[in-house]
Amino acid sequence: MNCVRCGYPIPQARLAALPNARTCINCSQTQRVAGFPLITGKTEYSALQIVSQEDARRLQRMQARRGTGASAYITKEKRN
């Protein structure tokens, strides 16, 4: 089966995973996301925040620099 956008063949591994796939990986509309655990108690991680790859890189830089992680970023974003 060929991609409906670019015409190149869709890899068999993609078709095995997604039998109804009509596009190749490069033409796929799906964006990659990352998950960050949110601290909802003093020592527990009980929620997961889904963010874009760009936000994930920003969160990783913030965590490395300040040690705050996703919870401070998400709280700040909710206030805006």
Secondary structure, DSSP 8 states (H G I E B T S, - for coil): -B-TTT--B--HHHHHH-TT--S-TTT-----EEEEEEE-SSS-EEEEEEEEHHHHHHHHHHHHHHS--HHHHHHHHHH-
